[in-house]
Amino acid sequence: MNAENVVQKILDTTIKITGLPTKNNAIGLHEPSFLNTNSLAYLKDCIDTGWGSSGGEWVNKFEEHLCRYTGASHAVAISNGTDALRLSLHVAGVKKGDEVLVPPISFVATCNAIAHLGASPHFIDVESETLGMSPIALSQRLEKVAIWKGKEIYNKETGKRISAILPVHIFGHPSEICLLKKIAHNWNLPLIEDSAEALGSWRKIQGKFLHCGLFGDLGTLSFNGNKILTTGGGGAIITNNSILAEKAKHISTTAKIPHKWEFDHDQIGWNDRLPNINAALGVAQIEKIEETLSKKRKLAENYKKLFSDIHDVEILDEPKDTVSNFWLITLRITNRDPKDVYSIRNQLLNKGYQIGLLLRPCWKPLHKLKPFLECPRGGLKVAEEQSMRLINLPSSPDLINKKN
Ligand SMILES: *Cc1c(COP(=O)(O)O)cnc(C)c1O
Protein backbone atom coordinates (compact mmCIF):
# COMPACT_ATOMS: atom_id res chain seq x y z
CA MET A 1 0.00 0.00 0.00
CA ASN A 2 1.21 3.51 -0.68
CA ALA A 3 1.36 6.11 2.08
CA GLU A 4 -1.88 7.78 1.05
CA ASN A 5 -3.84 4.53 1.28
CA VAL A 6 -2.33 3.63 4.64
CA VAL A 7 -3.24 7.04 5.99
CA GLN A 8 -6.83 6.77 4.76
CA LYS A 9 -7.15 3.32 6.27
CA ILE A 10 -5.84 4.56 9.63
CA LEU A 11 -8.27 7.48 9.67
CA ASP A 12 -11.25 5.32 8.64
CA THR A 13 -10.40 2.78 11.33
CA THR A 14 -9.94 5.43 14.02
CA ILE A 15 -13.33 6.95 13.19
CA LYS A 16 -14.95 3.55 13.71
CA ILE A 17 -13.97 4.02 17.36
CA THR A 18 -14.39 7.75 17.86
CA GLY A 19 -17.37 8.43 15.64
CA LEU A 20 -17.22 11.09 12.95
CA PRO A 21 -15.84 14.43 14.13
CA THR A 22 -18.03 17.40 13.23
CA LYS A 23 -17.26 21.04 12.55
CA ASN A 24 -18.00 22.16 16.09
CA ASN A 25 -16.97 18.97 17.74
CA ALA A 26 -13.38 17.95 17.15
CA ILE A 27 -12.29 14.75 18.86
CA GLY A 28 -9.63 15.49 21.46
CA LEU A 29 -6.76 13.37 22.65
CA HIS A 30 -7.74 12.79 26.26
CA GLU A 31 -10.69 14.65 27.73
CA PRO A 32 -11.39 14.75 31.46
CA SER A 33 -14.81 13.76 32.74
CA PHE A 34 -16.40 14.98 35.95
CA LEU A 35 -19.74 13.39 35.08
CA ASN A 36 -21.26 10.99 37.60
CA THR A 37 -18.80 12.01 40.32
CA ASN A 38 -19.27 13.83 43.63
CA SER A 39 -17.21 16.80 42.36
CA LEU A 40 -19.87 19.44 42.93
CA ALA A 41 -20.77 18.30 46.45
CA TYR A 42 -17.12 18.17 47.51
CA LEU A 43 -16.35 21.60 46.01
CA LYS A 44 -19.42 22.99 47.78
CA ASP A 45 -18.02 21.67 51.04
CA CYS A 46 -14.80 23.69 50.46
CA ILE A 47 -16.88 26.80 49.80
CA ASP A 48 -19.26 26.23 52.72
CA THR A 49 -16.44 25.62 55.21
CA GLY A 50 -14.17 28.33 53.80
CA TRP A 51 -11.32 25.85 53.34
CA GLY A 52 -10.17 26.56 49.79
CA SER A 53 -6.44 26.73 50.17
CA SER A 54 -3.94 24.09 51.31
CA GLY A 55 -4.40 22.76 54.81
CA GLY A 56 -8.00 21.57 54.47
CA GLU A 57 -9.36 18.10 55.13
CA TRP A 58 -9.71 17.16 51.45
CA VAL A 59 -5.93 17.22 51.07
CA ASN A 60 -5.61 14.57 53.79
CA LYS A 61 -8.47 12.54 52.33
CA PHE A 62 -6.95 12.67 48.86
CA GLU A 63 -3.58 11.53 50.20
CA GLU A 64 -5.27 8.64 52.02
CA HIS A 65 -7.05 7.62 48.81
CA LEU A 66 -3.77 7.75 46.89
CA CYS A 67 -2.10 5.51 49.48
CA ARG A 68 -4.99 3.04 49.53
CA TYR A 69 -5.20 2.82 45.75
CA THR A 70 -1.46 2.57 44.95
CA GLY A 71 -0.39 0.71 48.08
CA ALA A 72 2.10 3.46 48.96
CA SER A 73 2.69 4.05 52.65
CA HIS A 74 3.00 7.82 52.07
CA ALA A 75 1.55 10.30 49.60
CA VAL A 76 2.25 14.04 49.57
CA ALA A 77 -0.13 16.12 47.44
CA ILE A 78 1.73 18.77 45.44
CA SER A 79 0.66 21.72 43.28
CA ASN A 80 1.59 19.98 40.02
CA GLY A 81 3.63 17.14 38.55
CA THR A 82 6.60 19.33 37.61
CA ASP A 83 6.95 20.61 41.18
CA ALA A 84 6.55 17.06 42.53
CA LEU A 85 9.53 16.04 40.36
CA ARG A 86 11.66 19.01 41.35
CA LEU A 87 10.93 18.42 45.03
CA SER A 88 11.60 14.67 44.76
CA LEU A 89 14.97 15.26 43.10
CA HIS A 90 15.80 17.79 45.80
CA VAL A 91 14.99 15.50 48.73
CA ALA A 92 16.86 12.67 46.99
CA GLY A 93 19.97 14.86 47.15
CA VAL A 94 20.28 16.33 43.63
CA LYS A 95 22.21 19.61 43.80
CA LYS A 96 23.25 22.46 41.55
CA GLY A 97 25.89 21.36 39.04
CA ASP A 98 24.94 17.65 39.18
CA GLU A 99 23.87 15.42 36.29
CA VAL A 100 20.67 13.35 36.37
CA LEU A 101 20.30 10.33 34.06
CA VAL A 102 17.06 10.63 32.11
CA PRO A 103 15.50 9.30 28.87
CA PRO A 104 14.95 11.78 26.00
CA ILE A 105 11.43 10.52 25.27
CA SER A 106 9.20 12.34 27.74
CA PHE A 107 7.25 15.53 28.23
CA VAL A 108 9.57 18.53 28.68
CA ALA A 109 8.61 18.83 32.38
CA THR A 110 10.92 15.92 33.25
CA CYS A 111 13.99 17.86 32.14
CA ASN A 112 12.67 21.22 33.32
CA ALA A 113 12.46 19.86 36.88
CA ILE A 114 16.14 18.83 36.72
CA ALA A 115 17.13 22.23 35.34
CA HIS A 116 15.10 24.09 37.99
CA LEU A 117 17.57 22.74 40.57
CA GLY A 118 20.56 23.94 38.54
CA ALA A 119 21.37 20.35 37.54
CA SER A 120 21.69 19.03 34.00
CA PRO A 121 19.93 16.17 32.21
CA HIS A 122 22.28 13.42 31.01
CA PHE A 123 20.42 11.50 28.31
CA ILE A 124 20.19 7.70 28.15
CA ASP A 125 18.52 5.91 25.24
CA VAL A 126 15.16 4.12 25.47
CA GLU A 127 14.17 0.62 24.38
CA SER A 128 11.44 0.07 21.84
CA GLU A 129 9.03 -2.23 23.71
CA THR A 130 8.17 -0.01 26.70
CA LEU A 131 9.62 3.25 25.27
CA GLY A 132 11.20 3.70 28.71
CA MET A 133 14.89 4.05 29.63
CA SER A 134 16.93 1.08 28.36
CA PRO A 135 18.67 -0.83 31.17
CA ILE A 136 21.35 -1.92 28.70
CA ALA A 137 22.02 1.62 27.50
CA LEU A 138 22.13 2.82 31.11
CA SER A 139 24.66 0.17 32.21
CA GLN A 140 26.86 0.73 29.19
CA ARG A 141 26.86 4.48 29.65
CA LEU A 142 27.75 4.24 33.34
CA GLU A 143 30.54 1.72 32.61
CA LYS A 144 31.91 4.19 30.06
CA VAL A 145 31.77 7.52 31.89
CA ALA A 146 31.35 6.95 35.64
CA ILE A 147 34.18 6.94 38.17
CA TRP A 148 33.88 6.45 41.90
CA LYS A 149 34.96 9.08 44.39
CA GLY A 150 34.19 7.60 47.78
CA LYS A 151 30.56 6.52 47.71
CA GLU A 152 29.61 8.90 44.90
CA ILE A 153 30.07 8.74 41.15
CA TYR A 154 31.31 11.39 38.75
CA ASN A 155 31.17 11.77 34.99
CA LYS A 156 34.85 11.64 34.01
CA GLU A 157 34.13 13.51 30.75
CA THR A 158 32.45 16.54 32.37
CA GLY A 159 33.83 16.30 35.91
CA LYS A 160 30.30 16.59 37.30
CA ARG A 161 28.67 14.46 39.95
CA ILE A 162 25.98 12.05 38.73
CA SER A 163 23.38 12.10 41.48
CA ALA A 164 20.17 10.33 40.40
CA ILE A 165 18.39 8.19 37.82
CA LEU A 166 15.00 9.47 36.60
CA PRO A 167 13.17 7.00 34.35
CA VAL A 168 9.70 7.76 32.91
CA HIS A 169 6.74 5.41 32.40
CA ILE A 170 5.64 6.57 28.96
CA PHE A 171 1.97 6.76 27.94
CA GLY A 172 1.20 4.63 31.02
CA HIS A 173 3.32 1.63 30.01
CA PRO A 174 5.59 0.56 32.87
CA SER A 175 9.28 0.83 31.96
CA GLU A 176 11.85 -1.90 32.73
CA ILE A 177 11.94 -0.57 36.26
CA CYS A 178 13.11 -3.77 38.05
CA LEU A 179 16.29 -3.88 35.96
CA LEU A 180 16.82 -0.12 36.30
CA LYS A 181 16.49 -0.48 40.09
CA LYS A 182 19.28 -3.07 40.15
CA ILE A 183 21.56 -0.73 38.23
CA ALA A 184 20.69 2.17 40.55
CA HIS A 185 21.60 -0.05 43.49
CA ASN A 186 24.92 -1.12 41.94
CA TRP A 187 25.95 2.51 41.41
CA ASN A 188 24.55 3.76 44.73
CA LEU A 189 22.22 6.19 42.95
CA PRO A 190 18.74 7.24 44.09
CA LEU A 191 15.95 6.23 41.71
CA ILE A 192 13.06 8.65 41.15
CA GLU A 193 10.24 7.53 38.85
CA ASP A 194 8.33 10.04 36.76
CA SER A 195 4.96 8.27 36.97
CA ALA A 196 2.98 11.33 35.84
CA GLU A 197 1.30 9.24 33.15
CA ALA A 198 1.15 5.98 35.10
CA LEU A 199 -1.55 6.19 37.78
CA GLY A 200 -3.14 2.73 37.56
CA SER A 201 -0.05 1.06 36.00
CA TRP A 202 1.70 -1.85 37.68
CA ARG A 203 4.66 -4.18 37.15
CA LYS A 204 5.18 -7.63 38.58
CA ILE A 205 8.09 -8.07 40.98
CA GLN A 206 8.66 -11.33 42.89
CA GLY A 207 5.22 -12.61 41.87
CA LYS A 208 3.30 -9.51 43.00
CA PHE A 209 2.17 -6.37 41.20
CA LEU A 210 3.66 -3.13 42.50
CA HIS A 211 2.37 0.29 41.45
CA CYS A 212 4.62 2.46 39.26
CA GLY A 213 6.46 5.00 41.38
CA LEU A 214 7.05 2.57 44.27
CA PHE A 215 10.06 0.72 42.86
CA GLY A 216 12.44 3.61 43.37
CA ASP A 217 13.01 5.93 46.32
CA LEU A 218 10.26 8.33 45.24
CA GLY A 219 7.62 8.39 42.51
CA THR A 220 5.72 11.38 41.15
CA LEU A 221 2.19 11.70 39.74
CA SER A 222 0.47 14.45 37.77
CA PHE A 223 -3.22 15.38 37.87
CA ASN A 224 -3.13 17.89 35.04
CA GLY A 225 -6.17 18.32 32.79
CA ASN A 226 -5.44 15.48 30.37
CA LYS A 227 -4.05 12.87 32.74
CA ILE A 228 -5.87 9.72 33.97
CA LEU A 229 -7.22 11.68 36.91
CA THR A 230 -7.44 15.46 37.03
CA THR A 231 -7.65 17.89 39.91
CA GLY A 232 -7.64 20.85 37.54
CA GLY A 233 -3.89 21.02 38.11
CA GLY A 234 -2.01 18.99 40.65
CA GLY A 235 0.51 16.32 41.45
CA ALA A 236 1.76 14.05 44.20
CA ILE A 237 4.80 12.24 45.51
CA ILE A 238 4.30 8.61 46.53
CA THR A 239 6.89 6.62 48.48
CA ASN A 240 7.39 3.87 51.04
CA ASN A 241 10.26 5.82 52.60
CA SER A 242 8.92 7.68 55.66
CA ILE A 243 12.01 9.90 56.05
CA LEU A 244 11.85 11.16 52.45
CA ALA A 245 8.05 11.61 52.69
CA GLU A 246 8.40 13.69 55.85
CA LYS A 247 11.15 15.79 54.25
CA ALA A 248 9.07 16.41 51.12
CA LYS A 249 6.02 17.42 53.12
CA HIS A 250 8.06 19.75 55.31
CA ILE A 251 9.84 21.53 52.45
CA SER A 252 6.61 21.77 50.44
CA THR A 253 5.01 23.73 53.29
CA THR A 254 7.68 26.47 53.52
CA ALA A 255 9.71 24.32 55.94
CA LYS A 256 7.60 25.70 58.77
CA ILE A 257 8.07 24.11 62.18
CA PRO A 258 4.51 23.28 63.30
CA HIS A 259 3.36 25.66 66.04
CA LYS A 260 0.05 27.30 66.90
CA TRP A 261 1.28 30.87 66.36
CA GLU A 262 5.05 31.09 65.90
CA PHE A 263 6.52 31.39 62.41
CA ASP A 264 9.77 29.53 62.50
CA HIS A 265 11.32 27.86 59.43
CA ASP A 266 14.40 25.65 59.66
CA GLN A 267 15.50 25.79 55.99
CA ILE A 268 14.56 27.31 52.64
CA GLY A 269 11.19 25.85 51.71
CA TRP A 270 8.73 26.03 48.84
CA ASN A 271 5.01 26.64 48.61
CA ASP A 272 4.23 23.43 46.78
CA ARG A 273 1.13 22.03 48.50
CA LEU A 274 -2.04 21.17 46.60
CA PRO A 275 -4.97 23.47 47.51
CA ASN A 276 -8.02 21.92 49.19
CA ILE A 277 -10.31 22.77 46.24
CA ASN A 278 -8.13 20.75 43.87
CA ALA A 279 -7.84 17.89 46.36
CA ALA A 280 -11.66 17.76 46.65
CA LEU A 281 -11.84 17.20 42.87
CA GLY A 282 -9.14 14.56 43.23
CA VAL A 283 -11.18 12.59 45.77
CA ALA A 284 -14.26 12.76 43.52
CA GLN A 285 -12.19 11.44 40.60
CA ILE A 286 -10.27 8.71 42.39
CA GLU A 287 -13.58 7.30 43.68
CA LYS A 288 -14.34 6.22 40.11
CA ILE A 289 -10.83 5.36 38.93
CA GLU A 290 -11.58 1.64 38.46
CA GLU A 291 -14.41 2.52 36.10
CA THR A 292 -12.20 4.96 34.16
CA LEU A 293 -9.42 2.40 33.84
CA SER A 294 -11.72 -0.38 32.70
CA LYS A 295 -13.10 1.92 29.99
CA LYS A 296 -9.56 2.70 28.85
CA ARG A 297 -8.65 -0.97 28.71
CA LYS A 298 -11.76 -1.72 26.66
CA LEU A 299 -10.95 1.17 24.31
CA ALA A 300 -7.42 -0.16 23.81
CA GLU A 301 -8.84 -3.66 23.09
CA ASN A 302 -11.15 -2.17 20.45
CA TYR A 303 -8.28 -0.30 18.78
CA LYS A 304 -6.09 -3.41 18.85
CA LYS A 305 -8.77 -5.53 17.24
CA LEU A 306 -9.57 -3.07 14.47
CA PHE A 307 -5.94 -2.27 13.65
CA SER A 308 -4.72 -5.87 13.74
CA ASP A 309 -5.11 -6.43 10.00
CA ILE A 310 -3.60 -3.15 8.80
CA HIS A 311 -0.08 -3.52 7.48
CA ASP A 312 2.67 -1.10 8.46
CA VAL A 313 1.09 -0.12 11.79
CA GLU A 314 0.52 -1.59 15.25
CA ILE A 315 -1.10 -0.48 18.50
CA LEU A 316 1.36 -0.46 21.41
CA ASP A 317 0.41 -3.17 23.86
CA GLU A 318 1.12 -3.46 27.56
CA PRO A 319 4.59 -4.92 28.12
CA LYS A 320 4.96 -8.44 29.53
CA ASP A 321 4.46 -8.76 33.32
CA THR A 322 2.77 -5.36 33.56
CA VAL A 323 -0.66 -3.79 33.79
CA SER A 324 -0.84 -0.61 31.75
CA ASN A 325 -3.41 2.14 32.28
CA PHE A 326 -3.35 2.81 28.50
CA TRP A 327 -3.26 6.55 29.24
CA LEU A 328 -2.60 7.38 25.60
CA ILE A 329 -3.29 4.71 23.04
CA THR A 330 -0.41 4.78 20.62
CA LEU A 331 -0.05 3.79 17.00
CA ARG A 332 3.42 2.74 15.85
CA ILE A 333 4.29 2.98 12.16
CA THR A 334 6.31 -0.18 11.56
CA ASN A 335 7.23 0.42 7.93
CA ARG A 336 10.96 -0.26 7.38
CA ASP A 337 11.81 2.72 5.22
CA PRO A 338 12.24 5.94 7.26
CA LYS A 339 11.08 7.98 4.24
CA ASP A 340 7.75 6.12 4.20
CA VAL A 341 7.43 6.52 7.95
CA TYR A 342 7.95 10.25 7.66
CA SER A 343 5.45 10.54 4.85
CA ILE A 344 2.73 8.49 6.61
CA ARG A 345 3.29 10.44 9.86
CA ASN A 346 2.97 13.87 8.30
CA GLN A 347 0.01 13.06 6.08
CA LEU A 348 -1.78 11.43 8.99
CA LEU A 349 -1.35 14.43 11.29
CA ASN A 350 -2.34 16.84 8.54
CA LYS A 351 -5.43 15.00 7.38
CA GLY A 352 -6.46 14.21 10.94
CA TYR A 353 -6.44 17.88 11.89
CA GLN A 354 -8.32 18.79 8.70
CA ILE A 355 -11.24 16.55 9.63
CA GLY A 356 -11.19 17.36 13.36
CA LEU A 357 -9.45 14.23 14.62
CA LEU A 358 -6.80 15.62 16.96
CA LEU A 359 -4.04 13.05 16.68
CA ARG A 360 -0.72 13.87 18.30
CA PRO A 361 2.82 12.85 17.48
CA CYS A 362 5.32 11.79 20.12
CA TRP A 363 7.13 14.75 21.74
CA LYS A 364 10.25 16.04 20.00
CA PRO A 365 13.06 14.17 21.80
CA LEU A 366 14.22 16.35 24.68
CA HIS A 367 17.92 16.36 23.68
CA LYS A 368 16.85 18.21 20.52
CA LEU A 369 15.16 21.03 22.39
CA LYS A 370 17.04 24.32 22.52
CA PRO A 371 17.62 24.41 26.31
CA PHE A 372 19.08 20.88 26.34
CA LEU A 373 21.20 20.80 23.16
CA GLU A 374 24.48 20.86 25.06
CA CYS A 375 23.59 18.26 27.68
CA PRO A 376 25.71 15.09 27.98
CA ARG A 377 24.33 11.93 26.36
CA GLY A 378 24.98 8.38 25.31
CA GLY A 379 23.89 7.13 21.87
CA LEU A 380 20.21 7.97 21.32
CA LYS A 381 19.42 6.04 18.14
CA VAL A 382 16.34 4.19 19.40
CA ALA A 383 14.76 7.34 20.82
CA GLU A 384 15.31 9.26 17.58
CA GLU A 385 14.00 6.44 15.45
CA GLN A 386 10.99 5.54 17.60
CA SER A 387 9.83 9.09 18.23
CA MET A 388 9.14 9.54 14.49
CA ARG A 389 7.02 6.39 14.42
CA LEU A 390 4.60 7.14 17.26
CA ILE A 391 1.18 8.77 16.94
CA ASN A 392 -1.23 9.02 19.86
CA LEU A 393 -4.86 8.27 19.03
CA PRO A 394 -7.94 9.75 20.74
CA SER A 395 -7.96 8.03 24.15
CA SER A 396 -10.72 9.64 26.25
CA PRO A 397 -12.38 6.99 28.44
CA ASP A 398 -15.85 8.22 27.47
CA LEU A 399 -15.25 7.32 23.80
CA ILE A 400 -16.30 3.86 24.93
CA ASN A 401 -19.88 5.10 25.31
CA LYS A 402 -20.08 6.19 21.68
CA LYS A 403 -22.17 4.09 19.39
CA ASN A 404 -20.00 2.90 16.54
C1 LIG B 1 2.31 15.70 32.60
C2 LIG B 1 3.70 15.26 32.82
C3 LIG B 1 4.54 15.92 33.74
C4 LIG B 1 4.21 17.21 34.40
O1 LIG B 1 3.09 17.29 35.14
P1 LIG B 1 2.35 18.70 35.35
O2 LIG B 1 1.32 18.37 36.37
O3 LIG B 1 1.77 19.10 34.03
O4 LIG B 1 3.35 19.69 35.85
C5 LIG B 1 5.80 15.38 33.96
N1 LIG B 1 6.23 14.30 33.32
C6 LIG B 1 5.47 13.66 32.42
C7 LIG B 1 6.01 12.45 31.75
C8 LIG B 1 4.19 14.13 32.12
O5 LIG B 1 3.45 13.51 31.20
The ligand as an SDF file (V2000), in Angstrom:
LIG
                    3D

 15 15  0  0  0  0  0  0  0  0999 V2000
    2.3080   15.6970   32.6010 C   0  0  0  0  0  0  0  0  0  0  0  0
    3.7030   15.2600   32.8180 C   0  0  0  0  0  0  0  0  0  0  0  0
    4.5390   15.9160   33.7410 C   0  0  0  0  0  0  0  0  0  0  0  0
    4.2140   17.2150   34.3960 C   0  0  0  0  0  0  0  0  0  0  0  0
    3.0870   17.2920   35.1390 O   0  0  0  0  0  0  0  0  0  0  0  0
    2.3530   18.7040   35.3550 P   0  0  0  0  0  0  0  0  0  0  0  0
    1.3170   18.3720   36.3700 O   0  0  0  0  0  0  0  0  0  0  0  0
    1.7680   19.0950   34.0340 O   0  0  0  0  0  0  0  0  0  0  0  0
    3.3480   19.6880   35.8540 O   0  0  0  0  0  0  0  0  0  0  0  0
    5.8010   15.3800   33.9620 C   0  0  0  0  0  0  0  0  0  0  0  0
    6.2320   14.2960   33.3150 N   0  0  0  0  0  0  0  0  0  0  0  0
    5.4650   13.6610   32.4220 C   0  0  0  0  0  0  0  0  0  0  0  0
    6.0110   12.4530   31.7480 C   0  0  0  0  0  0  0  0  0  0  0  0
    4.1860   14.1300   32.1190 C   0  0  0  0  0  0  0  0  0  0  0  0
    3.4460   13.5150   31.1960 O   0  0  0  0  0  0  0  0  0  0  0  0
  1  2  1  0
  2  3  1  0
  2 14  2  0
  3  4  1  0
  3 10  2  0
  4  5  1  0
  5  6  1  0
  6  7  2  0
  6  8  1  0
  6  9  1  0
 10 11  1  0
 11 12  2  0
 12 13  1  0
 12 14  1  0
 14 15  1  0
M  END
$$$$
